[in-house]
Amino acid sequence: MGLWTLLEGLLLLANALAILNEDRFLAPRGWGFQEFPGGKAKSLKGQVIGLIYATQYLRVPLVILNSICIIIKLVSG
């Protein structure tokens, strides 16, 4: 496994976190942002919820990184 494969895997994980919908998927399972009022999320669950919301705010850079990845794959074969 090379560095490029690891970076692609992290990009795929970020894509998976970015498309999770709070109303349809997260909130019914108790993973909503309202679980931690005031932003006091010191637990592991709070940190994961914070990571999910951070990736949802970074959708535009994810689109750019996905485009770069696709172009590199097309060029390199």
Contacts in CASP RR format, 6 or more apart in sequence:
PFRMAT RR
TARGET T0000
AUTHOR 0000-0000-0000
METHOD contacts of the structure
MODEL  1
MGLWTLLEGLLLLANALAILNEDRFLAPRGWGFQEFPGGKAKSLKGQVIG
LIYATQYLRVPLVILNSICIIIKLVSG
8 69 0 8 1.000
11 62 0 8 1.000
11 65 0 8 1.000
11 66 0 8 1.000
11 69 0 8 1.000
14 55 0 8 1.000
14 58 0 8 1.000
14 62 0 8 1.000
15 62 0 8 1.000
15 66 0 8 1.000
17 51 0 8 1.000
17 52 0 8 1.000
17 55 0 8 1.000
17 56 0 8 1.000
18 55 0 8 1.000
18 56 0 8 1.000
18 58 0 8 1.000
18 59 0 8 1.000
18 62 0 8 1.000
20 26 0 8 1.000
20 52 0 8 1.000
20 56 0 8 1.000
22 32 0 8 1.000
22 33 0 8 1.000
26 32 0 8 1.000
26 49 0 8 1.000
26 52 0 8 1.000
27 34 0 8 1.000
31 45 0 8 1.000
31 48 0 8 1.000
31 49 0 8 1.000
31 52 0 8 1.000
32 49 0 8 1.000
33 49 0 8 1.000
33 50 0 8 1.000
33 53 0 8 1.000
35 45 0 8 1.000
35 46 0 8 1.000
35 49 0 8 1.000
36 46 0 8 1.000
36 49 0 8 1.000
41 47 0 8 1.000
41 49 0 8 1.000
41 50 0 8 1.000
55 62 0 8 1.000
END
